[in-house]
């Protein structure tokens, strides 16, 4: 029998009893208190008719209640289906129906939106009509019927839906062993320990935020969990809690760097920051390291892997612009675009393939999609374009589906973004393909300027000329106050492609 997520929490609760596990704006829980409340919550789910193997959707914002719900459902033996709080009720109803969830743990202010849209049991918290009072869990008797279920590492722990930017979302089935192994290997690569305090506003529903949460639990760290990203709240939290880690996506770092109050905060406690989700211009990474005063470690992962697959070891070589090397027990290959297995030489561009115990069990209820994503030899085709250097370090180029094809030439938006991002007036940039009657598509840049900076489009184009081939240079530049993003802060280029900005 392999280690399960619930066992991981209980082991940490015994080892680090009394140590703060999660700090939120309204409550702090010690690790053993989190374990006890999760156990009691599992009993409450069972009393409402839930059983091992049932799917349980969680639709709540970041916070200690989310963590109690997550670990409690897993302790019961249920399969967790996390849904981001920013999804609409219609989107959640589709996911609930698709995965066959028996219950939805939902924030009180959103529960009315779901009523009538799903037959699943709605479990809410917060007022006299609530189905469950989280605040009263500590007053309920501990369950005397542990363990709730006999689980194995190969059992499904979660069904996590993709963002759905290319159509209806798909539910990736992740086993307990996938999540636990990813947690263990991430902690090892980054040297995480009980001495660490991590600040995060990444949604726990997302695999990146989920790994941040689980590594904190595994290692006995203190997780300062923010309900949402706000520049001033993040900077205050790092200073007040003497945080040693901050984890985010590129847009979070870019917004922090652009914050006019940044320099008045003491961030000297930080030992590392991690960044993932999208590529980040090297010039901005260098600025981040200089102003945050610590190393910035890039990582890469995806829903179908339960978290990370590549990153840098915290004591390894410094290679900004690379997403690092594979995690232990993880194999990677780079194959020719459009092929199903023809490897390219080191240094050439191709699609990244991943194999190993981190690969999902498949897409829930869709064997055809599963076979399209995972070949008979177990290789997951990620859809990401990369190159790998002679030492095995991987460099992310772009998504296969976001490549701009202009007059027969392939243009990778991230490459153009990296160049534009080096301009001193630029805070954030996204490049998307615009329709063109002659060339099919041409690149257009969408730019958010630094606070107080001024710039015109021609200046950006001239900045690109020495560094990019002529066909890669944006044909148009649009300045805007912000860029469309997912709930995790990933820029949505497809929205820009369809916009009239």
N, C-alpha and C positions, 0 to 999 in steps of 0.2 A: 504493500500500500504506500502510495506517495503522499507527501505533505499536502494538505488542503489549506485554503485561505483562512478558514476558521481556526484551524490548528495553529497557523502562523500567529494569529492574534492572541490566542490563549498562551502560547509559548512566550511571547513578548510581555504579556501581562504578568506572568509569573516572574520573569527575569527583571523587569523594570518597574515593578509595582510602586505606585505613588508618583511616578514621573509624569509631568504633563505631556499628553499625547497630541491634543488638538486644542488650539486657542482660536475662538471665534468672537465676534463682537458681543455676543450675548452670553457666552458660557465657555469655560475651560474644563476639559475632561482629562483626568489621569488615565493612563493606559489600562489599568485594572478596572477603572470605572467604565471605560468604553467597552471592555470585555463583558462586564457584568450586565450593563444595559442592553448590549446586543443579545446576550443570552435570554434576558427577560423579554425582549422584543420578539425573539424567535418563538417563545411560548405564546405571546399574544397573537402572532400570526397563525400558529397552530390552532388556537382557540377559535379563530375565525374561519377555520376549515381549510387552511393551506397545508400542503403536504410536500414531502420531498419530491423533487422533479417538477413541481409547478413553477411556471414562469411568473415572476413578480416585477412589474415595471416600477421604477422610481422616477418621479417627475417633481423634483424639488431643487432649490438652489443650493449652492455650496453651504455647508454648515455641519455642526455636530449631529443634527438629526439625520442628515444624509448618510453620514458614516454609520450611525447606529442602524439605520434601515438596511444599508448594504451588508454589513457584517452579520446583522440579525437574520436576514433572509438566507444568506449563505450558511449560517449556523443551523438553520432549519433543514437545509438540504435543497432549498429552492434554487432556481436559476434566475440570476439578476438580469434585468433588462433596463439599463440606465437611459433616460431620455433627458436631453438638455432642457432647462427651464425656459429657454428662449424659443423653443418650438411652439407652433400653434397647436390648438386643441385638435384640429383636423389631422395634423401630422402625427401627433401622439396617438390618436385613435387608430390611424392606419397601422402604426407600429404595434400597438397593443393587439389588434386583430391578427396581424401577420404572424406574430410570434405566439399567439394563443395565450396571452397572459391571463391569469386567473384573478389577479388583484393589481391595483395601481395605488402606490403610496404617493399621494399628491399634496402639494402645498395648498393650504386652505383657500387662498385667494384665486387658485386656478381650478379648484374642484368643480365649481358650477359650470365651467366651460365644457367639462367632459361628460357631465350627466346627460344621458340621452344619446351620447355618441358611442358608448361602449357598454357591453353587458358585464364587464369585469367589476369585481368588488372594489369600491373606492374607499381607501383608508386615508383620512385626513387628520390634521392636528390643529389645535389652537383656540377653540371656543366651546361653548356649552353644548353645541350640536356635533362636536367632533367625534369621529369614530375611535380615536385613540389619543390619549394625552401623553405626549413624550415626557413632559415635565414630571408626570406621576410614575414613570417607569421605575424610578429608584425606590418608590414606596411599595412596589409589588413584590410578593415573595419570589425568591429565586426558584427556577424550575428544578424539580427533583427527577426529571426524566431525561437527563443528558446521557449519552449523546442523542440528539434528535434524529440523526440519520447516520448510517455507516457509509461514508463516502470514500471514493478513491480519487487519486490525482487525475485519472483519465475521465472522470465525470465532468459534464459541462457545468461551468461556473457562471458564465454570462453569455448573453446574446447581445452584442453591441452593434448598433446600426451605423452604417457609413453616413456621411453627410448628405448624400443624395444629390450632389451637384450635377451628376450626369443622368438623372432620372430618379425613380423611386429608390429609397434607401434599401440596402441589403443588410441582413443580420448575420454578422460573423460570430460563429460559435467558438467560444474560448474555454478550454479546460482549466481546472484548478492548477494542474501542473504547469501549463503555459504561463499563467499569471504569476505563480509563485517563482518559477524559474526566471522569468523576466525581472521580477523584483529582486531576487538574489543577485543576478548578474549585473543589474544596473547599480546596485549598492556596492558591489565589488569594484566595478570599473571606476566609480566616482569616489571611492574611499569613504562612504557614508558611515556614520557611527552615532552612538547615543550622545556624543558631544555636540552634534549638529542641531541647529534651529533653522528650519526652512520656511520661507515665505512664498506663498503661491496663491494666484488668483485663477489658475487654470481650472476649468470645470472638472469636478470629480467624475462626471459622466464620460469625459473624453479619455482615451487610453493614456495620453501624456499625463493629464492630471491624476488619473487613477494610479499610475505607477509612482508618481510623487507621493500620493497618500499611502500606498502600500509599502514603499521603501521606508517611509517615516515610521510606520507601525513595526515593520520587521526589525529596524535598527534601534528602536527606542528613541527616535528623534522627537523633537517638538515641532509640530506642523502648525504654523500660523496661517489659517485658512481664510482667505478673503472671499466674501460672497460674490464680488465682481471686481473687475480691474478699474482702479482709479489711481492716477499717478501719485497724488499726495498721500493717499492712504497706504500705498506700497512703501513709499519712502519713509513715512512715519513708522510703519511696522518694522522695517529693517533696522532703523535706528533704535526704537524702543525695546525691541526684543533681542538686540545684538545678534541678528541673524547671520548665519554662516553660509547659507545658500539662498539664492533667489532663482526661480525657474520660470521661463516664459517663452513666448513666441517673438519673432523679430519685431512685430509692430509694438509690442509692449516696451521693448528696449528703446525703440525709436521714439516713442511717446515720452518715455522717461528722460531721454537725452534732450528732448525738446522742451522739457518742463523748465520754466523760468526760475523755479524755486529749488532746482536740483542741488546746487552747490552749497546750500545752507544745511544740508543733512550730513550726518556722520555715518558713512557706510564702511568704516574701517574694519568692522567685524567680519565682513564677507570673505570667504576663502575661495569660492567658485560661484559662477552663475552658469546655468545651462540654457541653451536655446535650441528650439526645434520647430517643426511644423512647416517651415518654408526656408528657402535660402536667404542669407543676409549678406549684403555687400561687405567685403573684407574691410574697407575703410571704416564702416560703421562698427564692425567688430573690434577693430583697433581702438576706436574712440570709446567704446563700451569698456574695454579693459583699462584704458587710461583713466577714465572718469569714475568708474566703479572701484578701481584699485584692486582688482582680482582677475583671475583667469576666467575666460569665457569658453565653455566647452560646448561644441556643437554636437547634436545628436540627430538621429533619424529613426523613424518608426512608422507604423501604420496600424489601423484598427485590426487588420487581419493577422497581426503578429502580437497583439496584446500589449503593445508598448514599443520599446526600443528594439532595434536589430543591430544598429551600429552606433558607436560613440568613441570618444577618446578616453583612454585611461587618465585619471587625474594627475598621475606622475609620469606620463609618457611625453613624446615629442609634441611640440606646439605647431600645429598646421592649420592656421585659420583658413576658412573656406572649404575645409574637408569635413565630411560628416563622420570621419573616423574609420575604425576597423570593426569587423563583426564581433558581436558578443561571443563569449565562450560557448561552445557546442553549436555554433551557428555557421553555416556555410553560405557563401555568396558567389554568384557568377555574373558576368556581364556578357550578354548575347546580342547578336546583330538585330537591329530594329526590324520588326516584321517577320523574324524567323521564330522557330520554336526550339531553339537549342544550339545554335551555332555560335560558339564563343568568339569574342573579338580579342585581339592582342591587348596587353596592358597599355593604357594610355589612349585607346580609342573609345569612342562613344557607343553606348549600347543600352539595352534595358537591364535593370537590376533584377536578378532572381535570388530568392532566399530559400534555404532548406534547413530543417532542424526541428527541435521540439517546441519552438515558439510559433510555428505555423498553425493557423486555426484548424479546427476540425472540419470546417466547411461553412457554406452559407445555409442558414436555417431554411429548410423546406425547398431548396433549389439545387438539385444535383447537377443540372446543366451549367449553371453559373459556377458551381464548385469545380467541375471538370475544366471549364474554360480558364479558371484562375490557377489551379494546381495541376501540374502535369502528372503522368503516371509514375514518374520517378520522385515525386514529392516536392518539386520545385514550385514555389509560389512566384508567379509572374506579377511583379509589383506595379508595372506601368510607369515607373520612374526612369528617366534617362540619366545615366551616370558615366563616369570614367573611373578607372582604378589605376593608381600609380604603381611603379615597380615594387614599392614596399607594402602594397596591399591597402593603402588608404583610399577611401572612396570619396569622390567629389560629385555632388548632386548638380545636374545640369537643369533638368526641368521634368515636368510631367509629359508623357507621350501625347496625351490628348490636348495639351495646351501649346504644342508646337505650332508656330505660325508658318504657313507655307506660302511664300511670296515669290511668284514667277519661277516656281520649281525649286527654290532654295528653302532650306529649313532654318528658321530663326527661333532660338530658345529665349523666351521672355526673360528668364532669370539672368541670362548673360547680359542682356541690355540693361536690366535693372541694376545689376552690380556696378556697371560703368556709370550710370546716371546717379546712383546712390553715393558716388564719390564726390559729387559736386557739393561744395560747402553750403549752398543755399537749400539743399534738398533734405527734408526730414523723412519722407516716405515716398516711394514710387512703385507704380505697377505698370506693366506693359502688356497690352492686349492687341489682338488682331482685329483690324477694321476691314470691312469688305471693300474691294477695289475691282472695278470692271476690267482692268487690264491684267493685273497680277494676282487676282484672286483675293489676297489679303495683303495688308501692309501694317507695320507696327505703329502703334500710337502710345505715347507715354502719358500717364495720369500722375500728377505730382502734387504732394502736399509740401509746402515750403516751411522752413524753420521759422519759429516765432521772430518777427521783425525783419526777416529776409525779403529781398526783392529780386526778381529774375524774370526774364522773358523767354519765350519758347525758342527763339533763335539761338540764345546763349546755350541752352541745353543741347541743341543740335550740334553747335560748334564744339561743345565739350566732347561729344561722341566721336567726331570725325577722326581724330588721331588713333582711336582705340578700337573702332568697329569697322567692319567692311561696309561699303556703301549701302548694300541691301538691308543691313541690320539697323541702320540709323532710323529713328522714328520719323515718320512723314508728318506727324502732327503732335503737338504737346498741349495738354489741357491742365490747368491749375485748379485744384479743388480744395475744399476745407477738410475733407476726410475721404477715406476709401472704403468701399463695402467690404465687410469682413464676416467670417463665420463667428460663432460664439467663442471659439478659442483664439480669435484674432488673426486667422489666416485670411489673406486678401483673396477676394473672389474675382478673379480675372474674367470669368465667364459673364458676370453681371456687367462688367465694364464693356465687354465685347458687344453686349446687347443695348448699351446705354447711348444716350445722345449728349453726354457731358462734353 
